[in-house]
């Protein structure tokens, strides 16, 4: 009898922990992916395709799909010496959740940006 009263609350708590844990994990993965892209983007002669490939390879290795990658300026080699280059990675949580339909974070978009200064010859 007592279990019937406590079970729904217990399962809600467990599923909430799973959902929040996955959110933190994916947030860290997309943060690292944007950092990898920015590290490539600030180098001399880098193209947009090379940056996108670096980010997508990182995300694929962590089994995160459906992300949108934005580079500013695009192409990154148009930034001058010391100017900022921003790589942003965004993914809807619904596409990366381990639960069939997220309860608490449904409709949330996880996003991470990295800004680095351009390394080029003056």
N, C-alpha and C positions, 0 to 999 in steps of 0.2 A: 504494500500500500504506500509506504513512504517513498519507495523507489519511483513509483508512478508520478509522484508529485515533484521529485527532484530531477528525474531523468531529462525532461525537456530543457530545463535550465542548464544541466550538465552538458548536454549535447550542443546547445547553443554556445556555451562557453568554449568547448573544444573546437567547434567549427570556426568560431571567431578567432581563436588563436592560430589555427591553420591559415586562415585568410590573411590575417595581419602579418604572420611570419613570411608568407609568400610575397606579400607586398614589399616588405623590407628587403627581402632577397632580390627581387626584380629591380627595385630602386637602386640597389648597390651595383647590379649588373649593368644597368643602363648608364649609371654614373661612370663606371669604368669604361664602357663602350664609348661614351662621349670623350673621355680623356684620351683613349687610344686614337680616336679620330683627330682630335686637336693636335696631338703629338705629330701626326703625319702632315696635317694641314699647314703647320708653320714652317715646314721645310721648303727649301728652294725648288721650284719647278713642279710642285705637287699639283695634281689635277683633282677635280671634284670626284671623278670615278675612283681614284686611289683612296680618297678619304672614305667614301661610301663603302668601298670594299673592305677596308680595315674595320669599320664599325660593324658591318654586317657579318664578317667572319667572327668577330668577338661575340656578337649576340648569338650567332648560330652555334658556337661552341658551348654556350650556356643554355641552349634550347629556348631562346626567347625569339619569337617571330611576330611579325606584324608591326614592327616599329617604324616610325617616320624619322628620317635623319635630315636635319636642316643645317646648312653651312652658310655663314655670313662673314665676309663677302663671298659670293659665289661667282666665279671660281676663287679659291683661296689665294692663288698666286697674284691676284690683283691688289692685295694689301701691301702697303709699303713697309719699309724697315721699322720694326717696333710697333706697328699698328696691330690692334687686336683682331684675332680670328676666333669666331665662336662656332662651336659644334653643339647642336642640340639634338637629343634623342627623346622621342615621346612614344609611349605605347599605351593603348587602352587596357585597363586592368582586366576587363572581361575576356581579353584574348590570351592572357597569361595566367589566369586563376586556375588553381587545381580543383576547385569546386565547380560543379556543372553550372550553377548560377550563383555568383557572389551575393551574399546577403548585405554586407555592410559597405563594400567598396564598389558596388555596381555603378557603372557610368563614370568612374573616376579615371582620369588619364594621368599616368605617371610620367614625369618629365625630368630631364637632367641636362644641364648645360655646362660646358667647359670653355673658358676663354684663355687663350695663350697669345703671347706676342710673337709676331712674325720674325723669323730668323732668316734674313736675307742679306746679301751684300749691298752696302750703301753705294 
